[in-house]
Amino acid sequence: MKTMLMFDLLTAKKLARSQLLLGVVVALVLTVSTGSALCIMLIMALMLAYSVGFTLVAFDERNDWERFRLTLPLSRANVVQGRYATFVVMTLVGLVLGVAVTAIVYGLSLALPQTELFAGLFEGMDWQIVLGMVAASIAFSLALWLVALPLVARFGMTKAVRYLPLAFIILLPIGTVLVQKAGPPPAFVLDLAAWASTPTGTVALVAAVLAVMAVLTVLSCMLSVKLYERREF
């Protein structure tokens, strides 16, 4: 797994630099247009996880690296596990840089309080909201790949791209119908929301989200390993 991870990181090195710069620009534009700095961490994590990730997977097919790796002393399980580790690393790197950019913008807002550009960017933001955005950034950045990577492992990038939109097209109407038929939220949902707004509830909920994402990542990886081991090239 470590060898595969290093291969991916070396390949993504140059691409990641340009995507980081693009991510900063996009995050700052959205921050100014929405009047809130909440989106910075999410955008930075998404940019690295999605843009770099799709490029790495596309490189595999375009350069025929999938066949080449079969000649190396790497098991198919190592290849899949390394790829999952790459997306986790990219997500965390994007998140850390997003936190750094947020801190810089916050420092500028304190140093230049009269500047209209920074007015209201951090209004109402506290540590609970920041912690929630950290969990949301990780969850949203990994969610797509937990569905996409098993498809890529089984069919390859080209065919997986055809099936992935179909999966979301099927899930979207189902989710819409469920929301429409749900009606007013039951009392326990309101109680849960009220509890989550407390400091203890925020920490517990964020921990639960991260634990669920960790379990889903492991399960998705196990499924991808099984599918990739049966794939013929």
N, C-alpha and C positions, 0 to 999 in steps of 0.2 A: 504494500500500500504506500509506503513512504517513497519508493522509487517512482511510482506512478504520480504521486502528488508533486514530486519535484519536477517531473517532466511537464506537467500541466502548468506549474507556476513559472517555469522558464519560458514556456510558450506564451503565457499570458502576460509576461512582464511588460513588453512594449505596448501591447493593447491596453493593459490596465492603466498605464499612465495617461493615455489619451481619454479613456473613459472616465477617469477620475476628474480630469479637467472639465470634460463635458458635464459630468455629474454636478460639479460645483456650480457651473454656469446655470444649468437647469434648476438646481435647488435654489439658487439666489433669485432667479427670475420668478419662480413660483412663490418664493417667500415675499418678494416685493408685491407681486400681483394679488396674493391672497391676504397680505397684511399680517402674516403669522410665520414664525420661524419653526413651527412644529414639523414641517414637511422635510426639513434638511436631512435629518438622519434617515428617514424612510427612502428618500430619493437616492442618496448616496449608496445605501445598501442594495437597493434594487438595480441601480446602474451596473454595479460590479457583478452581482449575481446573475443578472439576465444577459446583458450585452456580452460580457466576457465568457459566460457559460455557453451561450449559443454559438459563439465563434469557435470555442474549443471543440464542441461536438461537431460542428460543420467541418473543421480542419481534419477530423478523423476520417471522414468519408472522402473529402476532396484530395487528401494526400495519401489515402489508403493506409493510414497508420494503424487501423484496427487489425489488418492482416499482418503488418510488420510486428506489432506487439506480440503476436502469437509465436514469433520466432525467438523472442527474448525470454530470459528466465523469470517470467511473470505469469502467475496463474490468472485465469479469467476473474477469479474472485478478487485478486489484488488490483486488477484494472478497475473494476467497478467500485471497490471500496476507496481507491485513490481518487476516483472522479467525485464521489460523494464528499470526500474530505476537502477536495478543491472548492466545491461550492460552499461548504461551511466556512472555510477560510476566507473566501472572497466576500461572503456576507458579513463576517465579523470585521474584516479589514474596512469594508465600506462603512459599517456602522461606527467604528472607531474614528474614522476620518470625518464622518458626519457629525459626531459629537465634537470633534476638534473645530470644524467649521462653525457649528452652532455656538461654541464658546467664543470664537473670534468675533462673530457677529454680535454676541451679547456684550463682549468687551467694548466694541465700537459704539454700541448703543449707550453704554454707560459713559464713555469718553466724550461722546457727541450727543448729549441729551436734547439739544435744540434742533438737531437735524431731522427734518420731516421724514426722510427715508427710513429711519429706524423707529419712528413713532408707532407704538402699539405692537411691535413684533413679538414681544414677550409678555404681553398683557394676559394675566390670568394663568401664566405658566408656573408650575411649581414642581417639586421633585417627584410627586406622584404622576403627573402628566408626562414628565420626561421618562420615568421608568416604564410607563405604559407604552410610550413611543418606541422605546428600546425593544420591548417584547413584540410589538406590532411589526417593527422593521425586520426582525429575525423571522417571524412567522410568515409574513407576506413574501419575503425574499426566497424562502425555502419551499413555500407551498406549491408553486408551479413545478419545481424540479422533482418534488416527491411523486408527482403524477407523470411528468415527462420522461424521467430517466428510465423507469421500467419499460416504457414504450420504445425509447431509443435502444435499450439493451436488447429488446426482442426484434425490432424491425429496422433499426438504423435511423439516422437523422432524417433522411428524405421521406420515408414512409411515416415516421412518427409525427412529422409536421402535418401530415394529412389527417391523422387520427386525433391529434391533440385538440384542434378546434372543435371537432365533432363531440369530444367528451364534454367540453364546456357548453356546447350548444344543447346537449342533452340535459346537463345538470342545471343550467340556468332556468329553463321553464319549470323544472321540478321545484327548484328553490323558490321561484316566484309564486307558484301555486301554494306552496306550504306557507309562505309569508302572508298571502292573501287570506287563506283559510284560518290562520292562527288567531285572528281577532286581537282583542286587547291582551296585553301581556298578563299572565297569571300573577298572583300575589308573590309567589316565591321568586319570580324573576325580578320584580321590583325590590324585594328584600335583598336579593343577591346584588343588584346594582347599588343599593344603598350601602351594603356591607363593603363592596369593592371600592367605594369612594372614601372609606376610612383608611388610615395609614396601614393598619394591619391587613385589611382586606386587599389593598393594592399590592402589597408585597406578596401575599399568598396567591393572588390571582396571577400575577406575573410569573411567579415560580411554577404555578400549575401550567400556564401556557408554554413555558420553556420546556417543562418536563414532557408535556404532550408532544411538542415538536421533536424532541429528542427521540421519543419512542417511535413516532411516525417515520422519522428519518432512518432509524435502525430497521424497521419493518420494510420500508421501501427499498432499502439497500439489500436486504435479504432476498426480496422478490426479484430485484434486478440481477443479482448474482445467479439465481436459479434460471432466469430467462436467458441470460448471456451465456451460461454454460451449455444450453441446448441450441444456441444459434449456430447455423452453418454459414460459412463464408465461401 
